[in-house]
Amino acid sequence: MLYHLLLPLQDVFSGFNVVRYITFRSAYAAVTALILSFVLGPYLVRRLRAFKVKQIIRRDGPKSHHAKSETPTMGGILIVLAIAVPTILWSTLDNPYVLMAVGVTLVLGALGFIDDYLHVVRKTPKGLLGRYKLVVQLGLGLAVGSILYFYPNEPLLGASTTIPFMKSQYLDLGIFYIPFVALVITSTSNAVNLTDGLDGLATGLVALCAAAFCGLSYLSGNAKLAEYLNIPFLAGSGELTVFCAAMVGASLGFLWFNSHPADVFMGDTGSLSLGGALGIVAVLLKKELLLFLVGGIFVAEALSVIIQVVSFKTRKKRVFRMAPLHHHFELKGWPESRVVVRFWIAGLLLALLSLSTLKLQ
């Protein structure tokens, strides 16, 4: 919005020319997201407490979590606002990449809000049934995949995706690209949701992943840098740098209130929207396979649940003391803060490794 308002005024004041640069707008998107979080955060926490929107704690979980039953949830409202508002303010609103990324984030945020509302406000035991959530997630993913397949912004790549560590090699999925996109968005959204079980864990990991995608989107949208690194140049994808920067700012801003001991939890409102945001960025940048490395901790958390369920149903035995994976380490005696910090360190390492693929292919 500010780009369209201020750039025409550069003839009046040359300083307005600065909004032309993605790096400038991305930095201010992150700052705006942080300021919004700091300003709105305390008010939101007070209102959630006043309405007694409390987190429901698993009875079979670690005993240390039982004290969190008074902590309010649905703080993801703040995350969604802190992503959407700065992105709208600082990006070019005619960019299809940005519009699609914000749209997916808002839809999944709304889905998570409905689930949280039914669960903690209306006291529906299971909230929104899992099959209904899955239908919306897959439907959204199929819609996005269809748009990208039938109306590709980059015709040369079309239904292809890049392969990490392989130079100028692409995986062409044809019509199967549509369900592939749906799978990426749905699985990433649910993986972040499963990881959101400890104070600050998912929030910090999302910030690291978003920072990595921030760099990838800037490089992919810059013709000279893309040619130098031998990666596909995606015209217009540089604007996703603004979106990713807003995601970093929103995550760090929410972490201010979500760090141990948490004042508020994000709930499905935050986890589903953040996961969807990471998924759609990976899809738009043709980095779907690289997402397995960038978000390796999310993948491990989701796999731990799948392995646990399959093992128990087939062998009547558990592989982990408890799933998702972070609870396994808690039950082994690791303090919550140690689990979180060590997972953050692993997430940072994976983010750096993902960026190294640009020079290793």
C-alpha positions in Angstrom: 0.0 0.0 0.0 2.7 2.5 1.0 4.6 1.6 -2.1 1.7 2.7 -4.3 1.1 5.8 -2.3 4.6 7.1 -1.8 6.5 6.1 -4.9 4.5 8.5 -7.2 5.6 11.3 -4.8 9.3 10.8 -5.5 9.2 13.8 -7.8 8.1 16.0 -4.9 10.5 14.5 -2.4 13.3 12.2 -3.7 13.5 10.4 -0.4 10.3 8.5 -1.2 12.3 6.6 -3.9 13.6 4.4 -1.0 10.3 2.4 -1.1 11.3 1.0 -4.4 13.8 -1.3 -2.7 12.6 -4.6 -1.4 15.3 -4.7 1.3 14.0 -1.4 2.8 10.3 -2.5 2.7 11.2 -5.9 4.1 13.1 -4.4 7.0 10.2 -2.1 7.9 7.7 -4.9 7.5 9.6 -6.8 10.2 9.8 -3.7 12.4 6.1 -3.0 11.9 5.2 -6.6 12.8 7.2 -6.3 16.0 5.7 -2.9 17.0 2.2 -4.3 16.3 2.9 -7.3 18.5 4.3 -5.2 21.4 1.4 -2.7 21.2 -1.5 -5.1 20.8 0.0 -8.1 22.7 -0.7 -6.9 26.3 -4.3 -5.9 25.4 -5.0 -9.2 23.7 -3.6 -11.2 26.6 -5.8 -9.2 29.0 -8.9 -9.7 26.9 -8.3 -13.5 26.5 -7.9 -13.8 30.3 -11.0 -11.7 30.9 -13.0 -14.1 28.7 -11.3 -17.1 30.3 -10.1 -18.5 27.0 -7.8 -21.1 28.7 -5.6 -23.7 27.3 -6.8 -27.3 27.7 -3.9 -29.5 28.9 -3.5 -33.1 28.1 -3.9 -35.2 31.2 -1.4 -37.9 30.0 1.2 -35.2 29.3 4.2 -34.2 31.4 3.0 -33.2 34.9 4.9 -29.9 34.7 2.3 -28.8 32.1 -0.6 -29.0 34.4 0.2 -25.6 35.8 -0.4 -24.1 32.4 -4.2 -24.8 32.5 -4.7 -21.1 33.4 -2.7 -19.7 30.5 -4.9 -18.2 27.8 -4.8 -19.4 24.2 -5.9 -18.1 20.8 -3.0 -15.7 20.8 -2.5 -16.6 17.1 -4.9 -13.8 16.4 -1.9 -11.5 17.1 0.3 -13.5 14.8 -2.1 -13.3 11.9 -2.6 -9.6 12.3 1.2 -9.0 12.6 1.8 -10.8 9.4 -1.1 -9.5 7.3 -1.0 -5.8 8.2 2.7 -5.2 7.6 2.6 -7.2 4.4 -0.3 -5.1 3.1 1.4 -1.9 4.1 4.8 -2.6 2.7 4.4 -4.9 -0.3 3.1 -4.2 -3.8 -0.5 -5.2 -3.8 -0.7 -6.2 -7.4 1.8 -9.0 -6.9 0.2 -12.5 -7.2 2.8 -14.1 -5.0 1.9 -11.8 -2.1 -1.8 -12.1 -2.6 -1.7 -15.9 -2.6 0.5 -16.0 0.5 -1.6 -13.7 2.5 -4.8 -15.4 1.4 -3.6 -18.9 2.5 -2.5 -17.5 5.8 -5.8 -15.8 6.5 -7.9 -18.8 5.4 -5.9 -21.2 7.7 -5.9 -18.6 10.5 -9.7 -18.5 10.2 -9.9 -22.3 10.3 -7.7 -22.4 13.4 -9.8 -19.7 15.0 -13.0 -21.7 14.5 -11.3 -24.8 16.0 -10.0 -22.9 19.0 -13.4 -21.2 19.5 -15.3 -24.5 19.5 -12.7 -26.1 21.8 -12.0 -23.5 24.5 -15.0 -21.2 24.3 -17.9 -23.5 23.4 -16.2 -26.4 25.3 -16.7 -28.8 22.4 -14.5 -31.7 23.5 -12.7 -32.1 20.2 -13.2 -28.7 18.7 -13.6 -28.8 15.0 -13.5 -32.4 13.9 -10.2 -33.4 12.3 -11.8 -34.5 9.1 -13.5 -31.1 8.6 -10.2 -29.4 9.1 -8.5 -31.7 6.7 -11.2 -31.1 4.0 -10.6 -27.3 4.3 -6.8 -27.7 4.2 -6.8 -30.1 1.2 -9.4 -28.0 -0.6 -7.4 -24.9 -0.1 -4.3 -26.7 -1.3 -6.0 -28.1 -4.4 -7.3 -24.6 -5.3 -3.8 -23.1 -5.0 -2.3 -26.0 -6.9 -4.9 -25.6 -9.7 -4.2 -21.9 -10.0 -0.4 -22.5 -10.2 -0.9 -25.4 -12.7 -3.3 -23.8 -15.1 -2.1 -20.2 -14.7 1.6 -20.5 -13.9 3.4 -17.2 -13.2 6.6 -18.9 -14.4 5.7 -20.9 -17.6 9.1 -22.4 -18.0 8.8 -24.3 -14.6 5.1 -24.9 -14.7 4.4 -28.0 -12.7 8.0 -28.6 -11.8 9.8 -28.3 -8.5 13.5 -27.8 -7.9 15.7 -30.6 -6.5 18.1 -29.6 -3.7 21.8 -30.2 -4.4 21.1 -30.9 -8.1 22.2 -28.3 -10.7 19.5 -27.3 -13.2 17.5 -30.4 -12.5 13.7 -30.2 -12.0 11.1 -32.8 -11.0 8.1 -32.4 -13.4 5.0 -33.8 -11.8 2.5 -32.9 -14.5 -1.1 -32.9 -13.4 0.0 -34.5 -10.1 1.5 -31.2 -9.2 -2.0 -30.1 -8.0 -2.3 -32.8 -5.2 1.4 -32.3 -4.5 0.8 -28.7 -3.6 -2.2 -29.6 -1.5 -0.1 -32.2 0.4 2.7 -29.7 1.0 0.4 -27.0 2.4 -1.7 -29.4 4.5 1.2 -31.4 5.9 3.3 -28.2 6.8 0.3 -26.6 8.5 -0.4 -29.7 10.6 3.3 -30.3 11.3 3.6 -26.8 12.9 0.4 -27.5 14.8 1.9 -30.7 16.3 5.2 -28.9 17.2 3.3 -26.2 19.2 3.5 -28.0 22.6 6.1 -26.1 24.5 6.6 -22.4 25.4 8.2 -20.7 22.4 9.1 -23.9 20.6 7.1 -23.5 17.4 7.3 -19.7 17.4 11.1 -19.7 17.4 11.4 -22.4 14.8 9.0 -20.6 12.5 11.1 -17.5 12.8 14.2 -19.4 11.7 12.4 -21.0 8.8 10.9 -17.7 7.7 14.3 -16.0 7.9 15.8 -18.7 5.6 12.9 -18.3 3.1 13.4 -14.5 3.3 16.8 -14.9 1.9 15.7 -17.5 -0.7 12.8 -15.3 -1.9 15.1 -12.3 -2.3 17.7 -14.3 -4.3 15.0 -16.0 -6.5 13.5 -12.6 -7.4 16.8 -11.0 -8.3 17.8 -11.8 -11.9 21.5 -11.2 -11.4 21.8 -13.1 -8.2 19.7 -16.0 -9.4 21.9 -16.3 -12.5 25.1 -16.1 -10.4 23.8 -18.8 -8.0 22.4 -20.9 -10.9 18.9 -21.0 -9.4 15.6 -20.3 -11.2 14.7 -16.7 -11.6 11.1 -16.2 -10.6 10.0 -12.7 -11.6 8.1 -11.0 -8.9 8.9 -13.5 -6.2 11.2 -11.0 -4.5 8.1 -9.5 -3.0 7.7 -12.6 -0.8 10.8 -11.2 1.0 8.4 -8.6 2.5 5.9 -11.4 3.5 8.6 -13.6 5.1 10.2 -10.6 6.9 6.7 -9.8 8.4 6.5 -13.5 9.4 9.9 -13.2 11.2 8.8 -10.0 13.0 5.4 -11.5 13.9 7.0 -14.7 15.3 9.6 -12.8 17.3 7.0 -10.4 18.6 4.7 -13.2 19.7 7.7 -14.9 21.3 8.0 -12.0 23.6 4.8 -13.2 25.2 5.1 -16.9 24.5 8.6 -17.5 26.0 8.8 -19.6 29.1 6.7 -19.2 31.2 4.2 -18.3 28.5 1.7 -15.5 29.0 -0.3 -16.8 26.1 -0.4 -19.7 23.6 -1.0 -19.3 19.9 -3.5 -22.1 19.6 -4.6 -23.5 16.2 -5.2 -20.0 15.1 -1.5 -19.4 15.0 0.0 -22.8 14.3 -2.2 -23.6 11.3 -1.7 -20.2 9.8 2.1 -20.2 10.3 2.4 -23.7 8.9 0.3 -22.7 5.9 2.4 -19.6 5.4 5.6 -21.6 5.3 4.1 -24.2 3.0 2.8 -21.6 0.5 6.1 -19.8 0.4 7.9 -23.0 -0.3 5.4 -23.8 -3.1 5.7 -20.4 -4.7 9.5 -20.5 -4.7 9.5 -24.0 -6.1 11.4 -25.1 -2.9 8.8 -27.7 -1.8 11.5 -30.5 -1.4 13.9 -28.1 0.3 11.2 -27.5 2.9 12.0 -30.9 4.3 15.4 -29.6 5.3 14.5 -26.0 6.2 11.7 -27.3 8.5 13.4 -30.5 9.5 12.3 -30.2 13.1 8.6 -29.9 12.0 9.1 -33.0 9.9 10.7 -34.9 12.8 7.8 -33.9 15.1 5.2 -35.1 12.6 7.0 -38.3 11.8 7.3 -39.1 15.5 3.5 -39.0 15.8 3.0 -41.2 12.7 5.6 -43.7 13.9 4.0 -43.8 17.3 0.5 -44.4 16.0 1.5 -47.0 13.5 3.7 -48.9 16.0 1.0 -49.0 18.6 -1.7 -50.1 16.3 0.4 -52.8 14.6 2.7 -54.0 17.5 0.9 -52.6 20.6 4.2 -51.0 21.5 5.4 -47.4 21.7 8.6 -46.2 20.1 8.7 -43.0 22.0 7.8 -42.3 25.6 5.3 -39.9 24.2 4.6 -38.2 20.9 5.2 -35.6 19.5 9.0 -35.8 19.9 9.4 -32.8 22.3 7.3 -34.6 24.9 9.6 -37.7 24.6 12.6 -35.7 25.7 10.6 -34.1 28.5 9.7 -37.5 29.9 13.4 -38.4 29.6 14.1 -35.7 32.2 15.0 -32.7 30.0 13.6 -29.4 31.4 11.2 -27.7 29.1 13.5 -24.7 28.4 16.4 -27.1 27.5 14.2 -29.0 24.9 13.1 -25.7 23.4 16.6 -24.2 23.1 18.2 -27.4 21.7 15.4 -27.7 19.1 16.0 -24.1 18.2 19.8 -24.8 17.8 18.9 -27.8 15.5 16.5 -25.6 13.6 19.1 -23.0 13.1 21.6 -25.6 11.8 19.0 -26.9 9.3 18.2 -23.3 8.1 21.9 -22.7 7.5 22.3 -26.0 5.7 19.3 -25.1 3.5 20.9 -21.9 2.4 24.2 -23.7 1.7 22.4 -25.7 -0.9 22.6 -22.6 -3.1 26.4 -23.1 -3.5 26.5 -26.9 -3.3 24.5 -27.6 -6.4 
